[in-house]
Amino acid sequence: MTFPSFTSTETEPRARGAELGARLRGAVAANLAGYNALFAAAGATDEQVRAWGERALERAAGWAPHLADEIAGVAAGAGLEPWQVAVVNARTEILAALDVAGRGECSTSVVLPGGGLPPRTVQTWDWLGHLRDAPVLWAYEARPGHGVRTFTEAGALAKIGVNTAGLGVHFNILRHGADGADPGVPVHLIARRILDEAATVEEAADLARSATVSASTVITAVTAGGAGAIEISPAGVAVVPPGPGGVLLHCNHFLDPALAEGERLGAEEPGTYARLRHLRDHAAELGGEDVTGRALAMLSHAPGGAPVCAHPDPALPLGERWETLATIGLDVTAGRLLVHQGGPCQVTGTTWQVF
């Protein structure tokens, strides 16, 4: 099985968005409906969701006007209002406003082997089962000569990805005590600007620091020569470097000591610590050359613990049916993504979609 893919031909932001929205019209509408169902299950009213979407669009326009234009283009192409597409891009901020924490969510591994060898990366992308059809692979040219490929959700401007400057990003959600109810710049748009504009970890971190946020996340930036887990929260931005052996691992809790003082998700769902221990225990395999071997090193179905490879429990409420929807590796030297639809337990050498 593969995810749908689309390559933009337009380069002006509004036109590029309109082209994408028209091509993915049904998928964008379905993704919005899925999030509206999730927000309603968490107690949000339609009026609240619209107000949050409008506020997120306003904050986006103040920080990156061209991305607000692209959101408006997606909306026009998909037959929606701009605030509705902003809701999809600001889903992390809306979940923070609703004070919704999650058990699942992604595990990321980056290993820099040194000796001129390319980085070895892999992550699981866990999300809710009713949104399993949301992902799309999107290629576009941010500016002449600077291409981007991203694994994202229909209507969201970016998530995990690589650019032709040799930089890639992984993406994990975090929760901090400073997260707020007034949406700031959507973290998905921070990932988008990093992919569009950065060639180094330092440039990526500077872009993250330039945004006023209301929700937390970690964007792990990696290049042929370095990596850093850029932890972002309303309390500040910190860059966690690789440890011994060039190993940089991240789940869903803060690793920076100062930001960790405001840890929320780990306090409520400590399974994230067990997932990180699993990654540490398998660091050697995670540094292997073969992406299939790296994915299999992620494999854990710990009963009652913290499975890195998650499967949904249909008996649970809508907002708790966590599932590993994708396993993704970055090839920053070739500017491509290696994507498997599903969790590590289903990976073989032939199940990778090369994008």
MITIMAR-268605 format. One record per residue: residue in one letter; x, y, z of N, C-alpha, C, O, CB in turn. Coordinates in steps of 0.2 Angstrom, whole numbers, plus 5000, padded with zeros to 4 digits. Glycine has a CB too. Example, Ala and Ser with C-alpha at 12.3 -4.5 7.8 and 13.67 -1.06 7.14 Angstrom:
% residues 2
A506649725039506249785039506649845039507149835042505749785045S506449895035506849955036506450005039506750065040507049975029
% end
This chain:
% residues 355
M500449945000500050005000500450065000501050065003499550005006T500250114997500650184996500150234998499550234997500950184989F500550295000500150355001500050394994500550384990500450405006P499550434993499450474987500050524987500250554992498850504987S500250544981500750594980500550644975500150634971501450564978F500850704976500650764971501250804971501650824975500050804974T501450824964501950874963501650934960501350934955502450834958S501850994964501551054961501951074955502551064954501651104967T501551114951501851144945501851224946502251254943501451124939E501451244951501451314952501951334957502151294962500751334955T502151394957502751414961502451474966502751494971503351434958E501951514963501751574967501251544973500851494971501351624963P501351564979501051534985500251524984500051464985501151574991R499951574982499151564982499051514976498551474977498851634981A499351524970499251474965499451404967499051354965499551504959R499951394970500151334972499651304977499551244976500851334975G499451344982498951314986498251294983498051244984498751364991A498051334978497451324974497551254970497051214970497251384970E498151244967498251184963498151124968497851074966498951194960L498551134974498451074978497751064981497551004981498951084984G497451114983496751104985496251074980495851034982496451174988A496351094974495951064969496050994968495650954967495951104962R496750974968496850904967496650864972496550804971497650904965L496750894978496550844984495950874988495850864994497150854989R495450894984494850924987494550874992494350894997494350944981G494450814990494050774994494450755000494150745006493850704990A495150744999495550725005495550785010495550775016496250705003V495650845008495650905012495050905016495050915022495750965009A494450905013493750905016493750845021493450855027493250895011A493950785020493950735024494350745030494150725036494050665021N494950765029495450785035495050835040495150825046496050805032L494850885037494450935041493950905045493850915051494250995037A493550865042492950835045493250785051492950785056492550785040G493750755050494050705055494250745061494150725066494650665052Y494550805060494750845065494250885069494250885075495250905063N493750905065493150925068492750875073492550895078492650955063A492750815071492550765075492950755081492650745087492450695071L493550755080494050755086493950805091493850795097494750745084F493850865088493850925093493150925096493050945102493850995088A492650905093491950895096491950845101491650855107491450885090A492250795100492350735105492650765112492550745117492650675103A493150815111493450845116493150905119493350935124494150865114G492550915117492150965120492051035116491751085119492350975127A492351045111492451105107491751115103491451075101493051115102T491551185103490951205099491251225092491751235091490551255103D490751225087490951245081491151315081491651335077490351245076E490851365085491051435086491851435088492151475086490651465090Q491951395093492651395096493151375091493651405090492751345102V493051325087493451295082493551355076494151365074493251235078R493051385074493151435069493551495072493951525069492451465067A493451515078493851565081494551555082494951595081493551585088W494651485084495351465084495751465077496251485076495451395087G495351445072495551445065495751515063496251525059495151405060E495251555064495351625062495951655065496351695062494751675063R496051645072496651675076497251645073497751675072496551655083A497251575072497951545069498051575062498651585061497851465068L497551585058497751615052498051685052498451715049497051615047E497751725057497951795059498751795061499151835059497551825064R498851745065499551735068500051715062500651735062499651685073A499751675058500151645052500351705047500851715045499851595048A499851745046499951805042500451855044500751885040499251835040G500451865051500951905054501651885054502151925053500751925061W501751815054502351785054502651765047503251775045502351725058A502251745043502351725036501851735031501451685030502551645036P501751795029501151815025501051765019500551755017501251885022H501651745016501551705010501251635011500951605007502251695007L501351615018501051545020500251555021499851515019501351515026A500051615024499351635024499051635017498451615016499251695028D499451665012499151665006499051595003498551574999499651705001E499551555004499551485002498951445005498551405002500151445003I498851455011498251425015497551445011497151405010498251445022A497551515010496951545006496851505000496351494997497051615006G497451494996497451464990497151384990496751364987498051464987V497451354995497151284997496451284998496051244995497551255003A496151335002495451345003495051354997494551324996495351395008A495351394993494951414986494951354982494351334979495251474983G495451314981495451254977495051204980494751164976496151234976A494951194986494651144990493851164991493451114993494951124996G493651224989492951244991492851254998492251245000492551194988L493351275002493251295009493451365010493651405006493751245013E493351385017493551445019494251445022494451395024493051475025P494651505021495351495023495351475031495851445032495651565023W494951495035494951475042494951405043495151375048494451515046Q494551375038494451295039495151265037495351215041493951275034V495451285032496151255031496651275036497051235038496351275024A496551335039496951355045496851305051497351295054496851425047V496251285052496151235057496551175056496851145061495351215057V496551145050496951085049497751105050498051055054496951065041N497951155049498651175050498751185057499351185060498851235046A498251205061498351225068498051175073497851185078498051295069R498051115070497751065074498151045081497751035086497650995070T498751055081499151045087498951105092498951095098499951055085E498851165089498751225094498051215096497851235102498751285090I497551185092496851185095496851125100496451135105496351165089L497251075099497251015104497551045111497351025116497650955102A498051085110498351115116497851165120497751165126498951165115A497451205116496851245119496351205122496051225127496551285113L496251145119495751095123496051055128495751015132495451055117D496751065129497051025134497050955133496850915138496851045141V497050935127497050865125497750835125498150855121496650845119A497950785129498550755129498450685126497950655126498850745136G499050655123498950595119499450545122500050555124499050605112R499250475122499650425124500150405118500750385120499250365125G499950415112500350385107500850445104501150475109499950365101E500950445098501350495095502050475095502350435099501350565099C502450505090502950475087503650465091503750495096503150525081S504050425088504750405091505250425085505050395079504750335094T505750455086506250475081506950455083507150465089506150555080S507250435078507950415079508450445073508250435067508050335079V508950475075509450505070510150485073510250495079509450585069V510550455068511150435070511650455065511550445059511250355071L512150495067512650525063513350475063513650485068512850595065P513450435058513950385059514650415058515150375060513850325054G514750465055515350495054515750465049515450425045515750495061G516350485048516750455042516450475035516650435031516750385043G516150525035515850545028515250505026514950515021516350545023L514950465031514350425029513750465030513750505035514350355033P513250455027512650495027512250475034512350425037512150485022P511850525036511450515042510950455041510750445036511050575044R510850415047510350365047509750385051509850395057510650295049T509150395048508650415052508050375051507950335046508450485050V507550375056506950335055506450365060506650385066507050255056Q505850365059505350385064504650345063504550335057505250465065T504350335068503650315068503150375068503350425072503450265073W502650375064502150435065501550405067501150365064502050465058D501350415074500750385077500250445077500350505078500950365084W499650425075499050475075498450435076498450375077499050515069L497850465075497250425077496950395071497050415065496750485079G496750335072496550285067496050315062496050295056496250225070H495550355064495050385060495350435055495050455051494450415064L495950455056496350505052496850465047497350495045496650555056R496850395047497350365043497350375036497850365033497250285044D496850405033496850425026497050495025497050515019496150415023A497250535030497450605029498150615026498250665022497550635036P498650565027499350585024499350585016498950555013499850525026V499850635014499950645007500650655006500950695011499550695004L501050635001501650654999501650714994501350704989502150594997W502050764996501950824992502650854990503050864994501550884995A502750864984503350894981503250964978502750974974503750844976Y503651014980503551074977504251114977504651094980503051124981E504251174973504851214973504751274977504251314975505051224965A505051284982504951344987505151404983504951454984505351334993R505751394980506051454976506451414970506551354971506451504980P506651454965506951424960507651384962508051414966507251474955G507651324961508251284963508151254970508651214972508851324962H507651264973507551244980506951204981506451224982507551304986G507051134980506451094980506351064987506851054991506551034975V505751044989505551014995505050954994504650954989505151065000R505150904998504750844998504550835005504950835010505050784995T503850835006503650825013503050775013502650765009503350895015F503050735019502550695021502150735026502350755031502850625025T501550745024501050795028500350765027500250705025501150865025E499850805030499150785030498850835025499050885024498850795037A498350805022497950845016497750915019497350915024497350805014G498050965016497851035018498351065023498351125023497151035022A498751025026499351055030499951065026500151025022499451005036L500251125027500751145022501451105023501851115019500851215024A501551075028502151025029502150995035501751005040502751075029K502550945036502650905042503450875042503850915043502150845043I503450815041504150785040504350795033503950785028504050705042G505050805032505250815025505950825024506350825029504850875022V506150835017506850855015506850905010506350915007507150785013N507350945010507450995004508150975000508550935003507451065007T508151014995508750994991509351034993509851034990508551024983A509351074998509851105002510251055006510751065009509651165006G509950995007510250945011510050935018510350915022510950945011L509450965019509150965026508550935026508150935022509051045029G508450895032507750855033507550875040507950895044507850785032V506850855041506650865048506150805049505750785045506150935048H506250785056505750745059505250785063505450845065506050685063F504750755066504250795069503850755075503650705073503750825064N503950775081503550745086503150795091503450855091504050705091I502650785093502250825097502550825104502750775107501550815097L502450885108502650885115502050925118501650955115503350925116R502050925125501650965129502050995135502450965138501050925132H501851065136502251105141501751135145501151155143502751155138G501851155151501451185156501251255153500751285155501751195162A501751285149501551355146501151355140500951405138502251385144D500951295137500551295132499851335133499651325139500351215129G499551365128499051405130498451395125498451355120499251475129A497851435127497251425123497151475117496751465113496651435128D497651525117497551575112498051555106498651565107497751645114P497851525100498351495096498851545093498751605092497951475090G499451525093500051555091500151535083499751505080500651555095V500751545081501051525075500951445075501251415079501751545073P500651415070500551345070501251315069501651335065500151315064V501451265073502051225073502151195066502751185064502151175078H501651175063501751145056501951195051502351175046501051115053L501851265052502051315048502851325049503151345045501651375048I503051315055503751325057504151265053504651285050503851315065A503851205053504151155049504251175042504751155038503851085050R503651205039503651225032504251275031504551265026502951255030R504251325035504751375033505451345034505951365030504751435038I505551305039506251275039506451235033506951235030506251225045L505951195030506051155024506151205018506551195014505451115023D505851265018505851315013506451355013506751375008505251355013E506751365019507251415020507951395023508451425022507051475024A507951335026508551325030508951265027508751225023508351295037A509651275028510151225025510551205031510951155030510551265020T510451235037510851205043510451205049509851235049511451255044V510651165054510251165060510151225063509651245066510551115065E510751265063510651335066510151385062509851415066511351365065E510151375056509651415052508951395054508451435055509751415045A508851325055508151305057507951325064507451345065508151225057A508451325068508351345075508151425075507751445079508951335080D508451465071508351535071507651545069507251585071508851565067L507451505064506751515061506251495067505751525068506651475055A506351445071505951425076505851475081505351495084506151355079R506451505083506451555088506051625086505851665090507151575090S506051635079505651695077504951695078504551745077505851705070A504651635079503951625080503651625087503951605091503751555076T503051655088502751655094502251605094501751605090502451725096V502351555098501951495098501551485104501651515109502351425097S500951445104500551425109500551355111500251335116499851445108A500851315107500951235108501651215107502051255104500451205103S501751155109502451135109502551075104502051035103502651105116T503151075102503351015097504151015097504451055100503051025090V504350955094505050955093505150935086504850895083505450895097I505550985082505750975075506450955075506950995077505551035071T506650895073507350865073507550885066507350845061507350795075A508050925066508350945060509050905059509350895063508551025059V509150885053509750845051509950855044509650865040509550765052T510650865044511050875038511550825038511650785042511350945038A511950825032512450775032513050785037513350735039512850785025G513050845040513550865044513350875052513750885056513950915042G512750865053512450885060511750865061511350855056512650955062A511550875067510850865069510650905075511150915079510650785069G510050915076509850945083509150935083508750955079510051025083A508850925089508150915091507950985093508151005099508050865096I507551025089507351085091506751085095506151075092507351135085E506751095102506151085106505851155106506251205108506351065113I505251165104504951225104504351225109503951175109504651235097S504251275113503651285117503651365118504051405117503751245124P503051385121502951455123503451475128503551535129502251465126A503751425132504251445137504951455134505451475137504351395142G505051445127505651455124505851395119505451355118506251455129V506451405116506651355111507351335113507751375115506651385104A507451265113508151235115508351185110507851155107508151205122V508951185108509251135103509651085107510151095110509651165098V509351015107509650965110510150935105509950905099509150915113P510850925106511250895101511350825102511050795106511950925102P511650795097511750715097512150705103512650745105512050695091G512150645106512550615111513150575108513250585102512150575116P513450535112514050495110513850455104513250425104514250455116G514250445100514150405094513750435089513450405084513850345096G513550505090513150545085512350525086512050525081513350525078V512150495091511550465092511050525095511250555100511550405097L510550535092510050585094509350555093509050535088510050645089L509050545099508350505100507850555103508050585108508450435104H507250545101506750585104506050555103505850525098506750655100C505650555109504950535109504550595110504550645107504850475114N504150595116503650645117503750685123503250705126502950625116H504350685126504450725132505050775130505550755126504550685138F505150825134505650875133506350845136506350805141505550935137L506850855132507550825135507950885137508450875141507850795129D507850945135508151005138508051015145507451015147508051065134P508451015150508351015157507851075159507451065163508951025161A507951135156507551195158506851185156506351195160507851255155L506751165149506051155147505751095150505151095151506051145139A506151045152505850985155505450995162505050965164506350935156E505651055165505351075171504551085170504151085175505651135174G504351105164503651115162503351055159502851065156503551175158E503650995159503450935155502650925157502550915163503850875157R502250915152501550895153501450825151501150785155501150945150L501550805145501350745142501650685145501350635147501550745134G502350695147502650635150502350625157502350575160503450655151A502150685161501850675167501250635167501050605172501850745170E500850645162500150615161500250545158499850505160499750665157E500650535153500750475150501450455149501850465144500450485142P501750425155502450415155502750365151503350345151502650395162G502250335147502550285142503050315137503450275134501950255138T503050375136503550405132504250395134504750385130503450485131Y504350395141505050375143505250305142505850285140505050385151A504750255142504850185140505050185133505450145131504250145142R504750215129504850215122505550245120505950215116504350255118L505750295124506450315123506950265126507550255122506550385127R506850235131507250175133507350125128507950095127507050145140H506850105125506850055119507350075114507750045111506150045117L507250145112507650165107508450165109508850145105507450235105R508550185115509250185117509550115118510150105116509250215124D509150065119509349995120509449965113509849915112508749955123H509250005108509349975101509650025096509550025090508649955098A510050065100510450125096510950095091510950125085510850165101A511250035092511650005087511249995080511550005075512049945090E510749955081510349935075510050005072509950005066509749895077L509850055076509550115073510150155069509950195065509350155078G510750135070511250165066511450125060511950145057511850175070G511050075058511250035053511150065046510750115046510849965053E511450045041511450075034510750065031510450105027511950045030D510450005032509849985029509250015033509150005039509749905029V508750045029508150075033507750025035507350035040507850125028T507649965032507249915035507449895042507049885046507249855030G508149885042508449865049508249915054508149895060509149855048R508349985052508150035057507450035059507350045065508350105054A507050025054506350015056506149955061505749965065505850015050L506449905059506349845064506649855071506349825075506649785060A507149895071507449905078506949945082506949955088508049945077M506449985079505950015082505349975085504949995089505650075077L505349915083504849865084504749855091505249825094504849805080S504149865094504049855101503249855102502949905101504349905106H503049795105502249795106502149785114501849735116501949735102A502549825118502549805125501849815128501549865127502949865128P501649755130500949755133500849795139501249795144500749685135G500349845139500249885145500849935146500849975151500149845151G501249935141501849985142501850035137501350075137502549945142A502350045133502450095128502650065122503250075120502950155131P502150045118502350015111502550075107502250125106501749975108V503150055104503350105098502950095092502850145088504150095097C502750035091502350015085501650005088501449955091502549955082A501150055087500550065091499950035086499950045080500350135093H499549995089498949975086498349995090498349995096498949895086P497750015087497250045090496749995094496749935092496750085085D496450015099495949985103495250005101495150065103496049985110P494849975097494250005094493750015100493250045099493949955089A493849985106493449995111493550065115493050085118493549945117L494050095113494250165116493850215113493650205107494950175116P493750275116493450335112493850355106494450335106493350395117L493550395102493850415096494550445097494950435093493350465092G494550485102495250525103495750485106496250515108495150585107E495650415107496150375110496350315106496750275109495950355117R496150315100496350255096496950265092496950275086495750245091W497550265096498150275093498450225088498350165090498650295098E498750245083498950195078499550215075499650275073498450175073T500050175073500650195069500450195062500350145059501250145071L500350255059500050265053500650255047500550245041499650325052A501250275049501850275044502450265048502550285054501850345040T502950245044503650235047504050265041503950255035503850165048I504450315043504850365038505550365039505750375045504450425038G505950365034506650375034506850435030506450445025507050315033L507350475032507550535027508150515024508650485027507650595032D508250525018508850525014509050595012508850615007508850475008V509450625017509550705015510050715010510050765007509850735022T510450665008510950675003510650664996510850704992511550625004A510150624996509750614989509150664989508850664984509650544988G508950694994508350734995507750694994507350714990508450784989R507650634997507050594996506850565003507250565008507250534991L506250545003505950515008505850435007505650415001505250545010L505850395012505750325012505150315017505250325023506350285014V504550295014503950295018503650225017503550205012503450355015H503450205023503050135024502450155027502350185032503450085028Q501850135024501250145026501050095032500950035030500650145021G501050115038500950065044501550065048502050105047500849995041G501550025053502050025058502649975056502649945051501749995065P503149975061503749935059503549855059503949825055504249945065C503049835062502949765062502749745055502649685054502449745067Q502549785050502349765044502849785039502749775033501749805042V503449805041503949835036504349765033504549725037504449875040T504449775027504949725023505349765019505249825018504549665020G505849735015506249775011505849795005506149835001506749725008T505249775003504849794997504249834999503949854994504649724994T504249855005503649895007503749975007503350015009503349875014W504349995005504550065005504350104999504450074994505250075006Q503950155000503850204995504350254994504450294999503050234996V504750254989505250304988504950364985504750364979505850274984F505050424988504750484986505350544986505250594984504150514990
% end
